[in-house]
Amino acid sequence: MSMDFNFFMNDVVKQARQEIVSAGYKELTTPEEVEAALDQKGTTLVMINSVCGCAGGVARPAAAHALHYDKRPDHFVTVFAGQDKEATEKARSYFTGYPPSSPSFALLKDGKIISMVERHQIEGYDPATVVSKLQNEFDQHCEEV
């Protein structure tokens, strides 16, 4: 039996995209969309999505749960590393001082990076721990809804 790898990967990518969008994040697929979203006033959480196991098992579930907190960002957006390369590159240009990392979360205020939860703070942890890290950042930088 033969399996078409590209067909399989397209299905994995589609599922990963649907999970984060269904959770309430706006998907950004072009550099122009990224610029418009990240230059907004207020706080923005960017989830850098990927197809790795820690994205599916930890980061995306944490991203979904992070929305349900009294203090939270004004905007929730996502870019897909390895898929929407130009959009991801544009988003990463805002993350000065941080190396490329996926999955990861970037918290911006008025278009300026204020904190990151990088892959090494996600991989090997459970979703609740990552949610707690995000909520710590929200407590410091976001307003109560």
N, C-alpha and C positions, 0 to 999 in steps of 0.2 A: 504494500500500500504506500502510495506517495502522497505527501502533503505539500502544497504550495506554500513556501515560507512567507512570501509577500501577502498572500491571502490571509494567512494566520495573523501576521503583524498588523495588517489593516484592521482586522477585527479587534485586536488588543488595543490599538490606538483609539479606535472609535469608542470602545467601552470606557477607556480612561478619560476621554474628552467628555462623554456623557455624564460620567460620575461627578465631575467637578462643576459642570454647568448645571446639572440637576440640583446640586448642593446650594446654588445661588451665586456662583461666580460668573462674571462676564468674560467670555473667551476673546482674547486679542490675537489676531492672526497676521497683522501687518504692522510694520514700523509706525505707520501713521496712526493706527488705532492705539498703539502703545503710547505714543507721544500725547495724544489727546487725553487718554485716560490718566496717565501719570502726572500730567501737568495740571490736573484739577486741584482746586482748593480743597483742603481738608486732609484727612488721613486715608490712605489706600493700602490695602494688603494685597500683595502680588504673590500668588502661588505659582512657583515654577514647577510645572507638571513634567512627568516622565513616565516611561513604561517599566521602570525597574520595580522589583518587589517591594522595596521600602516606600515607594510612591503609592502603590496599590494597597499595601497592608498597613501603612502607618500615616503617610502624609495626606492622602486624599480623605481618609476617615477623620483625621484631625482637622483638616480644612473644613469639612462639613460641620463638625461639632463646634468649631470656634465661632461660628456665626451666632450661636445661641448663648450670648453672654451680655450682661447689662452694659458693659463698656465695650465698644467695638468700633472698628474703622467705619468711615463714611462710605467707602467703596471697596468692593471685592472683585479682583480681576485675576486672570490666569493667562500664562503663556506656556507653550508646550516645547520644551527643550528637545532637540533632535528632530522635530517635525516642522515647526514654524520657526525656522532658523533665524531669519531676519528680524522677526518680531522679538524673539528671545534675545538676540544680540542687542537690539534697541533697549529692551527692558534692562538688561545687564549694564548698559552704559549709565544707568541711574544709580547703580549699586557700587559707587566708588568706595574703594578700600576693601572690597570683598571679592575673592576669586569666584569664577563660575562654579555653581553648585546646583545639582538637581537630583532629587527634588529639594526645594527650599522655599522659604517664605521671606519676603522683604516688606518691611513696613516703612511707608513714606509719608511725609507730611508736606503739603504744598510742593510736591515734586522732588523733595530732598530725602535721601535715605536716612532713617533714624535707627533702624535695627534690622538684623537678619537672624533667621533660624536656618542654619546651613545643614547640608546633608549629614555631616558628622554629628549633628544634634538631633537627627531624625533616625538614621539607620541604627538598628539595634535597640531602639526604644519602642515603647508601646504608644498607641495613639493618645491615651490619656496624658502621658508625660509631655507630649508635643503640644497638646491643647493647653496644658498648664503653662508651658513656655510662652505660647502665644498670648494667653490671657494676662500673664505678667506684663508683657509689652503693652497690651491694650490698657491695663490699669495705669501705666505710666504715661501713655501718649494719646489716649482716646477719651472721648466724652461718653457719658452715659446716654443711652438711647431712650 
